[in-house]
């Protein structure tokens, strides 16, 4: 569940009481507010806190600026209402960019991160937005339980490394000290198999889920997941793999 979600994190928890819920947290300049968000996630039964580390500032999303992107009047970033600047909806350009500039902490360092881990305790912390092996090691050294290889859907830094190219080095660097997760352009079960073979413990899906939701609501999402699962199973069968790890020798030679 995202900090920026248009549904309260408590409402998400109530709607999915048996799910393994994680809360994605942006670090705000107001650390007391950051603490309150983490505490709300703990109280609502979330199982982990995911710190997004690749958005100290928002990438320049030209279409959002050009189109004066903003939420419809009937929607709001519900988890943030108490901290929402009064003039956030005023002005041209991206409303999201104005919020991030006003509230996110662009000066976050590894020293600060150790304090954030303490804020989130006893929940495990995942660091999202890692694309370098040395950063992955630093995250684990600072108390993270896992790192999430992600480039924010390619929307933050133009010409940044593709996550699939970063994954192997990150997984090798982390070793057995923590788990490694992956996202970025996964559109088929075969894509997922490649990521799992390169060291990911889990693969996350973004846009396809939204496409399924837009087409047919809950049934559309379930259909997307069924398709991806079927493709993953078939890819493993055709590659002669009893497990994703069995594909590692093939993947290292060719993607």
N, C-alpha and C positions, 0 to 999 in steps of 0.2 A: 504494500500500500504506500503510495507516494505522499510525501509532505504536501505536494501541490494538488492532491486529489480534490475533486469536487464533492466527495462524500467523506464525512467524518471518519477518522480511523476507528472510532468506537462502533460506528454503524456497520463498518465492514466486518469487524470482529463479531458483532451480533448476528450478521447475516451468514457467516461461515464459521460457526463455533467449533467445528471439528477439523478445520483446515490448519495447516502449518503456516502461520502468518508471520511475515517479516515486515518491518516498517523501514521505509527508505527515508533517510534524514539528511537534509542540507544543514550545514553548520552556519548559523546566523551570527551577525555581529553581536546581537543580544544573547549572550551565553545563557542567561537565566531562562530566556524563552526556549533556547535549544534544550536545556535541561527539562523544561516542562513538557516539551514534545516527547522526549525519551521516556519520561515518567508516565505519560499517558499511554504510550505503547506498552510499557511493562504492566500497568494496571489493567489494560485491555486484553492481556494474555498473548501478546506477540512473542515470538520465539527468538528473534534476532533483530539487530539494528544494522541497516545497510547505510554506510556513510558514502555519499557520492562525492568523490574527491576531484572530479574533472570539470567542476563548474564554479571556480572562484569568481569568474565573470561569465556572462552568457556570450556564446559565440554570436557573430553578427549574422542573423538569419534574415537574409535580404527580403524574402517573401513576406515574413511577418512584419517587417518594418514598412514595406511598401503597402501592405494591406491593412495597416493599423490593427494588427491582431489583438483581440481582446475576447474574454469570455462573454457569452450572451448574458443579458441582464438577469436571466433566470438562474444563472449558475455563478458559483464563487468558489475560491480555494478555501474550503470549509475549515481545514485545520489551522489556517493562518489568520482568521478574521480578527483576532485580538491584536495582531501585530501589523495589520494591513495599513499602510500609509493612507491618509485621508485623500490625497491627491493622486492616488495610483491610477485612477481611470481617466485622468486628465492628460491632454497632450496628444501629439501625433506619434506614430510608430508603434512598437510592440509594448503592450501592457506588461507582458512577462519580463521583458528586458528592463523595464523601469523597476519592477519589483525586485529582481535579482540585484540590480545596482544599489537599491536602497537597503536591502536586508542581508544578503549573503556576505560572508566574511572573506574578502579576497586575499587576506594576509595569513591564512591558515598555514601552519608549518608542522613538521613532524613532531616538534616539541608540544605544540598545541594538541596534536592528535592523541598523544598519550593521555592528556586530560580528558579528551572526549571519550576515550575508552572507559575511563573511570566513571564518567557521567552515565554511560550506558550499562554499566555493571548492575546485576550479574549476567545480563544478556550477552551472548557472543556478538562480536562486531565483524562485519564484512566490509571491506574497502572496495568500492566500485569505481571503475575508471582507470584501472592499472593497465599499462601497455609496455612496461619496462621491467626487466628482471630485478634490477637493483631497487626499484620502488616497491616491488612485491616483497622483497626481503625486509626492507625498512618497515613496511606495514606489519609484517609478522613480528618483527623485533619490538614494535611499539604495542603489541598486544592483540592484534587482529587474529581472528580464528580462520579467516578465509580471505582471498582476494578474488575480485570479479574483473576479468579481462573485458573491457568495454571501451569504446570510443564515443559513447553517447549517440549511437546511430550515425556517426560521421557528421554530426551537426555542430560540433564545437570548434575543432581546428581543421581547416582545409589542408589536405595533403598529409594528414596524420597517417600513421601506420595502420594497415588493416589488422583487425584483431586476430584473424586466423594466423597471420604472420608473426604476431607477438606471442601467441599462446604457448608454443613449445618452449621458448626460453623462460617464460614466467613459470610454467609448470616444473621445469627442471630446477629452477632456482628455489622454488618453495619446497619441493621434495615432499617429505612426509610431515612437515611442520604445520601444515594447514591444508585446507581444501582450495581448489581453483575452479571458478565458474567462468562461463563464457557467454557472450552475446555478440551480435553484429552480422546482419545479413543472412541469418539462418532461414531458409525458405523451403527446405526439404529435409526428410529423414537422412538422406545421404550427407547433407551439410552437417547435421548433428553428429553422425558417425565419425566424420573427419575430426570434429572438435573433441569428441570423447576419446578418440584414438590419440590425439595430440596432448592429452593430459587433463582435459576438463572433467570435473566430477559431475557437473550438471550443465545443461545448455538452456539458455533462456530465449524466449520468443517474444517479439514485440508486435510488429505491424500485422503479421498474419492473424493474430488473435483479434485485433481491432477490425480487420476485414471481416472475419467470421461474425463478430458481434454486430457489425453494421448490416450484414446481409440477413442474419436470422437469429439475432439475440443469443441466448444461452445455447440453443441447439446449434447455432453456427459456430460458436467457440468449441463445443464438444466435437463437432465434425472436423474442424481444423486439427484438433489434437489427435483424433482417430486417424486422420490421413497421415500426419507426421509419424505417429507411432507405427503405422503399417509400412510406411516407406523405410523407416529405420530398420524394422525387422527384415524386410525384403533385401535391403542393401547388405545387411549382415549375412543373410543366407547366400546371396549371390557372390559375396566376397569370401565365403567359406570361413566366417568368423563365428565362433561360439560366444564371444564376448567382444565388446568394443576394443579392449586391449589387444585382441588378436589382430586388429587392423593396423596397429602401430607401424610395423615394418613397411607396409604398403604406402601408408600416408606420408611417411618421411621421404619417400622417393618422389611422390607426385601428389598434387592436389587436383 
